[in-house]
Amino acid sequence: MSESEVHDLVKNASNLVSLPEISLKVNELASDPDATADDMAKVISQDPALVARMLKIANSAFYGLSSEVETITRAVAILGTNKIRDLVLSTAASDTFDGIPNDLITMQDFWHHSLYCGLLAQILAKKSKKVHAESIFIAGLLHDIGQLLMFNQLPEKSHEAILLLMEGTEELETYEAERHVFGFDHMQVGAELVKHWKLAPVLQECVEFHHEPQRAKDFPAEVALINIANAVAVMADFNSMSEDDEIPMINNISWDLTGLSRGDLPEAIKKAQKEIKEIESVLFPAK
C-alpha cells in the first residue's frame, strides 16, 4: 500500500475532478446548524441551471408532492437541507465525471449500481437503530468513486486487475485484485478524493472501508450498512439473487454493527427496485 501514490493520483487529477464551488458551499451549509433554508437557496440560486434541475427533481413523481414547487427556497423548505445537499452532490459528482473518458465501464452502469446502493442503504438505515442516516444515501452513491479515477488515470493497470478477476484462478474481490496489481485499491483512492472535496468524515470512512467494515474507526455502523447495500447491489447487477441466496460479499460483522438481519433485505430490495428508475431518470437523465 502506498499512501503517497494515492495522494499523488488524486492531486494530479484534481483539475479534472473538482466539484463546483456552489456544491461545496451547499455541503458546508448543510453541516452548519446556524444556516437556514434561505441561506442554501441563495447559494443554489447563483446557478440557474442547478435551480432548474433541483426544481425538476423536487417536482418529480419520486417525491410525489401534493403541489408544484415553483421556487428553490420552497424546495429546500419542503425537502430539507440534507436532502437538497444529497441531490446537489449527486448531480455534481456525476457531471464531474461525465466528460472524463474511460474504456472499462459505461457511466450508465456505474451510476445505476451506485444509485441502487445509495437507495438501498437509505431504506435499510430506517430499519437500523444503530445507523445515523443523515449522509447514508450519498455514502452509497460515492462508495466506488475511486474506480472512475483509476479507470481514467491508470487504464492499463485497471484492465489488468479486471482480467485477474475474470481469470478466476482464485476467488478475489475487486479491491483484492487492485491491491495485487496497483499496491492500493479504489477504496483508498475514493476516500482521498472525498477528502479532497472536503466532504464529511463519515463519507470518507464509508468509502474507505466499505469492503472491510471491521477496519472502521468512527462510523462502524454506517460503513457496515454500505457493505451490505453494496453487496446486494453487486448481486442485483448480475441478476443473480433470489430471496434464499447467501451474499458472500457481506462481511458477517456488518449484521452485528447495524443490528440488521438477512430477513430485512427482501422488503428493502423490493422498495429500492421500485424507486430506482424514477430517481435515476431525474438525477442522471439520458444525454
C-alpha positions, 0 to 999 in steps of 0.5 A, a space after each residue: 500500500 502506498 499512501 503517497 501514490 494515492 495522494 499523488 493520483 488524486 492531486 494530479 487529477 484534481 483539475 479534472 475532478 473538482 466539484 463546483 464551488 456552489 456544491 461545496 458551499 451547499 455541503 458546508 451549509 448543510 453541516 452548519 446548524 446556524 444556516 437556514 433554508 434561505 441561506 442554501 437557496 441563495 447559494 443554489 440560486 447563483 446557478 440557474 441551471 442547478 435551480 432548474 434541475 433541483 426544481 425538476 427533481 423536487 417536482 418529480 413523481 419520486 417525491 410525489 408532492 401534493 403541489 408544484 414547487 415553483 421556487 428553490 427556497 420552497 424546495 429546500 423548505 419542503 425537502 430539507 437541507 440534507 436532502 437538497 445537499 444529497 441531490 446537489 452532490 449527486 448531480 455534481 459528482 456525476 457531471 464531474 465525471 461525465 466528460 472524463 473518458 474511460 474504456 472499462 465501464 459505461 457511466 450508465 452502469 456505474 451510476 445505476 449500481 451506485 444509485 441502487 446502493 445509495 437507495 438501498 442503504 437509505 431504506 435499510 438505515 430506517 430499519 437500523 437503530 444503530 445507523 445515523 442516516 443523515 449522509 447514508 444515501 450519498 455514502 452509497 452513491 460515492 462508495 466506488 468513486 475511486 474506480 472512475 479515477 483509476 479507470 481514467 488515470 491508470 487504464 492499463 493497470 485497471 484492465 489488468 486487475 479486471 482480467 485477474 478477476 475474470 481469470 478466476 484462478 482464485 476467488 478475489 474481490 475487486 479491491 483484492 485484485 487492485 491491491 495485487 496489481 496497483 499496491 492500493 485499491 479504489 477504496 483508498 483512492 475514493 476516500 482521498 478524493 472525498 477528502 479532497 472535496 472536503 466532504 464529511 468524515 463519515 463519507 470518507 470512512 464509508 468509502 474507505 472501508 466499505 469492503 472491510 467494515 471491521 477496519 472502521 474507526 468512527 462510523 462502524 455502523 454506517 460503513 457496515 450498512 454500505 457493505 451490505 447495500 453494496 453487496 446486494 447491489 453487486 448481486 442485483 447487477 448480475 441478476 443473480 439473487 433470489 430471496 434464499 441466496 447467501 451474499 458472500 460479499 457481506 462481511 458477517 460483522 456488518 449484521 452485528 454493527 447495524 443490528 440488521 438481519 438477512 430477513 430485512 433485505 427482501 422488503 428493502 430490495 423490493 422498495 429500492 427496485 421500485 424507486 430506482 428508475 424514477 430517481 435515476 431518470 431525474 438525477 442522471 437523465 439520458 444525454 
